């Protein structure tokens, strides 16, 4: 059985929106088999820290990421994790029509992880493509909580997708 525990994050905006990621999230990063980050790191020091603590990292740059992050990370990343074909991108455009638009853009993938909106999202397109946005662990914007996701990729299926709410910290 090929089983991998995933931590899915995006829009960390460290250190602009928070001095660091919450301790609960760091614990999740350290215990995961794979960390997926869908962009808007803001500073390369966070990339360095996650690379040091994570067993495996799949990440992309976002619209708020400067030249160093864009040099080190792709705009689109793909990985097969636990038999699941995962694609990661920061921005997918407007919510209206997202499922169909992304299914057409990524016909050979099983799961699309994206960020940008800071709004958690978990839908499945008619094609079977699952779209996940973990929200933001540091900048909730108009959402009631800061969030991240965990999941298990096992034998070609994504199971136990869970949206985790983080304690409010003055944002």
QUIDAFEN-V848626 format. One record per residue. N is the residue number from 1. PSI is psi in whole degrees, 0 to 359 (999 if undefined). D_CENTER is the distance of its C-alpha to the mean C-alpha in whole Angstrom. Layout:
n->{N N}
psi->{PSI PSI}
d_center->{D_CENTER D_CENTER}
This chain:
n->{1 2 3 4 5 6 7 8 9 10 11 12 13 14 15 16 17 18 19 20 21 22 23 24 25 26 27 28 29 30 31 32 33 34 35 36 37 38 39 40 41 42 43 44 45 46 47 48 49 50 51 52 53 54 55 56 57 58 59 60 61 62 63 64 65 66 67 68 69 70 71 72 73 74 75 76 77 78 79 80 81 82 83 84 85 86 87 88 89 90 91 92 93 94 95 96 97 98 99 100 101 102 103 104 105 106 107 108 109 110 111 112 113 114 115 116 117 118 119 120 121 122 123 124 125 126 127 128 129 130 131 132 133 134 135 136 137 138 139 140 141 142 143 144 145 146 147 148 149 150 151 152 153 154 155 156 157 158 159 160 161 162 163 164 165 166 167 168 169 170 171}
psi->{128 103 131 131 127 144 128 120 163 164 51 326 39 129 14 316 339 150 334 170 154 149 320 320 321 320 319 318 314 335 352 156 325 134 130 126 121 36 171 59 316 318 137 340 326 319 314 315 317 319 323 328 336 146 316 141 133 114 162 165 158 182 340 9 131 191 320 316 322 332 325 340 150 167 325 133 146 144 146 118 118 31 1 127 109 135 141 133 154 308 137 0 195 149 322 122 5 312 310 318 314 324 321 324 330 63 341 11 157 324 134 122 130 171 225 312 341 14 119 144 134 99 166 124 158 332 346 350 125 131 126 130 120 1 210 136 355 344 90 345 241 2 153 337 154 146 163 171 155 159 170 125 118 123 46 6 148 117 166 42 122 130 122 130 134 152 146 141 38 10 999}
d_center->{24 21 19 15 14 10 8 4 4 4 8 10 13 15 18 18 17 17 19 17 14 16 17 16 13 14 16 13 12 16 16 13 14 11 8 5 4 4 7 10 11 15 16 17 18 14 13 17 16 13 15 18 16 14 16 13 11 9 8 9 11 11 14 15 15 18 20 20 16 17 19 17 14 14 13 12 11 13 13 15 14 17 18 15 15 11 10 7 9 8 11 13 16 18 17 20 20 17 17 20 19 16 18 21 18 17 20 19 16 15 11 9 6 6 6 10 12 11 12 10 11 12 15 16 18 22 21 19 16 13 11 8 6 6 8 9 10 13 14 15 17 19 17 19 16 13 11 8 8 10 11 14 14 18 21 19 17 14 16 16 12 13 12 13 15 15 19 20 21 23 20}
